[in-house]
């Protein structure tokens, strides 16, 4: 089943291919793995990356209550949408950063890096561990409060998404 922008993906396979070709050298292990995939496999990974993004708690509200995906977003008051970020005004479009984060998550799912392999340890539910008298302390939830560390595998995608996530308050 083909992916549909706005329904189960933010970007097309062609857009993901272009992004990856622009940011990864031709011999990069992840780019090689991505390039070797069939289009149908890339669509599965993009759909899975979208599903991960959709689990996060983003700032603002959907731009249109009838839209399927979380983006575009806005902060609606009265008849106007207000600025959510310094350079992002709700205009009914998905920010490039969201598309880029989806591509980063998809390529990470295609070919996990060592940082992803260690993510469960780094971001998992064990908060502390001692050897003398053996003791463990567990986290009850993601320490960020928005799911970023436990849902998104790609460190690059995490960095891109950080400014779009809730969990803090803007001080004016």
Secondary structure per residue as TSV (DSSP state, phi and psi in degrees):
chain	resnum	aa	ss	phi	psi
A	1	X	-	360.0	125.3
A	2	X	-	-71.8	148.8
A	3	X	-	-79.9	154.9
A	4	X	-	-127.8	119.2
A	5	X	B	-59.0	131.6
A	6	X	T	92.6	-14.9
A	7	X	T	-111.2	-53.2
A	8	X	T	-133.6	12.8
A	9	X	B	-159.4	156.5
A	10	X	S	-96.2	-23.0
A	11	X	S	-133.6	159.2
A	12	X	-	-85.4	167.7
A	13	X	H	-61.4	-41.2
A	14	X	H	-61.1	-41.4
A	15	X	H	-65.7	-40.4
A	16	X	H	-64.3	-42.7
A	17	X	H	-58.8	-43.9
A	18	X	H	-64.8	-45.2
A	19	X	H	-59.3	-49.9
A	20	X	H	-63.9	-40.5
A	21	X	H	-64.7	-28.1
A	22	X	H	-81.1	-26.1
A	23	X	H	-113.2	-9.5
A	24	X	S	-126.0	133.0
A	25	X	-	-69.0	158.8
A	26	X	T	-62.7	-23.5
A	27	X	T	-96.5	-0.7
A	28	X	-	-60.8	133.9
A	29	X	H	-55.5	-42.3
A	30	X	H	-67.8	-42.1
A	31	X	H	-65.1	-41.0
A	32	X	H	-60.4	-44.5
A	33	X	H	-63.3	-43.4
A	34	X	H	-62.7	-46.4
A	35	X	H	-62.8	-33.0
A	36	X	H	-73.9	-14.9
A	37	X	S	-74.5	147.8
A	38	X	-	-72.8	156.2
A	39	X	H	-55.1	-42.1
A	40	X	H	-61.5	-37.3
A	41	X	H	-68.8	-40.0
A	42	X	H	-61.8	-39.2
A	43	X	H	-63.2	-40.0
A	44	X	H	-61.7	-45.1
A	45	X	H	-66.7	-38.6
A	46	X	H	-65.7	-39.0
A	47	X	H	-64.1	-42.7
A	48	X	H	-65.3	-38.4
A	49	X	H	-64.9	-40.8
A	50	X	H	-62.3	-43.8
A	51	X	H	-59.0	-40.2
A	52	X	H	-64.6	-46.0
A	53	X	H	-59.1	-39.8
A	54	X	H	-68.4	-14.3
A	55	X	T	-83.9	-10.8
A	56	X	S	-81.1	158.4
A	57	X	-	-98.4	102.1
A	58	X	B	-91.8	154.6
A	59	X	S	-67.9	147.2
A	60	X	S	81.9	-160.3
A	61	X	E	-134.6	164.4
A	62	X	E	-56.3	141.2
A	63	X	S	-62.3	-39.1
A	64	X	S	-129.9	124.0
A	65	X	T	-60.3	-19.2
A	66	X	T	-87.7	-8.2
A	67	X	-	-70.8	149.6
A	68	X	S	-78.0	-47.3
A	69	X	S	-91.1	168.3
A	70	X	S	-69.3	-29.4
A	71	X	-	-110.5	148.2
A	72	X	S	-71.9	159.3
A	73	X	E	-125.7	165.2
A	74	X	E	-163.0	175.4
A	75	X	E	-119.6	108.4
A	76	X	E	-93.9	128.5
A	77	X	E	-144.9	117.6
A	78	X	T	70.7	-123.3
A	79	X	T	-107.5	4.8
A	80	X	E	-127.4	151.2
A	81	X	E	-94.7	139.9
A	82	X	E	-105.9	160.8
A	83	X	-	-62.7	130.6
A	84	X	-	-96.5	-34.3
A	85	X	B	-133.9	165.0
A	86	X	T	-53.6	-40.9
A	87	X	T	-120.6	19.7
A	88	X	B	-127.5	109.9
A	89	X	-	-109.2	134.1
A	90	X	-	-61.9	113.6
A	91	X	S	-129.3	13.9
A	92	X	S	87.5	9.3
A	93	X	S	-115.6	158.4
A	94	X	-	-88.0	128.1
A	95	X	-	-59.9	144.6
A	96	X	H	-57.5	-33.5
A	97	X	H	-60.5	-36.1
A	98	X	H	-68.0	-42.7
A	99	X	H	-62.3	-43.3
A	100	X	H	-64.0	-41.3
A	101	X	H	-62.1	-38.3
A	102	X	H	-64.0	-43.6
A	103	X	H	-62.9	-41.8
A	104	X	H	-63.1	-42.5
A	105	X	H	-66.5	-39.8
A	106	X	H	-64.2	-43.1
A	107	X	H	-69.6	-32.0
A	108	X	H	-67.5	-37.7
A	109	X	H	-67.7	-33.0
A	110	X	H	-70.8	-37.1
A	111	X	S	-149.0	85.7
A	112	X	-	-60.6	138.0
A	113	X	-	-88.1	174.0
A	114	X	H	-60.8	-34.2
A	115	X	H	-66.1	-34.2
A	116	X	H	-71.4	-40.7
A	117	X	H	-60.2	-31.8
A	118	X	T	-91.9	-2.4
A	119	X	H	-60.2	-38.4
A	120	X	H	-63.9	-36.9
A	121	X	H	-72.6	-47.4
A	122	X	H	-65.8	-42.2
A	123	X	H	-113.3	8.0
A	124	X	S	-71.7	-167.9
A	125	X	S	-89.7	-3.4
A	126	X	E	-83.8	115.7
A	127	X	E	-85.7	-41.9
A	128	X	E	-148.9	160.7
A	129	X	E	-148.1	135.1
A	130	X	E	-126.3	149.1
A	131	X	T	-96.1	-44.7
A	132	X	T	-65.2	121.6
A	133	X	T	63.2	21.2
A	134	X	T	26.4	106.1
A	135	X	E	-143.5	144.3
A	136	X	E	-130.8	147.0
A	137	X	E	-124.2	135.0
A	138	X	E	-111.2	142.9
A	139	X	-	-78.3	146.8
A	140	X	S	-91.4	-17.1
A	141	X	S	-157.3	176.9
A	142	X	-	-61.3	126.6
A	143	X	T	-63.8	-18.8
A	144	X	T	-79.4	-20.4
A	145	X	S	81.0	-4.4
A	146	X	S	-124.1	2.4
A	147	X	S	89.1	-5.8
A	148	X	H	-53.9	-50.3
A	149	X	H	-71.2	-30.9
A	150	X	H	-95.5	-16.5
A	151	X	H	-99.5	-45.9
A	152	X	-	-90.4	120.6
A	153	X	-	-79.9	-37.3
A	154	X	-	-76.0	124.9
A	155	X	H	-65.1	-35.6
A	156	X	H	-64.0	-44.4
A	157	X	H	-63.1	-39.2
A	158	X	H	-59.1	-45.9
A	159	X	H	-63.1	-40.9
A	160	X	H	-64.4	-41.9
A	161	X	H	-79.0	-19.9
A	162	X	G	-50.0	-43.4
A	163	X	G	-72.4	-13.5
A	164	X	G	-95.8	-1.9
A	165	X	B	-98.0	149.2
A	166	X	-	-82.7	175.7
A	167	X	S	128.1	-5.2
A	168	X	S	-143.3	-178.2
A	169	X	-	-126.9	138.8
A	170	X	-	-80.1	132.3
A	171	X	-	-101.1	124.6
A	172	X	-	-107.2	360.0
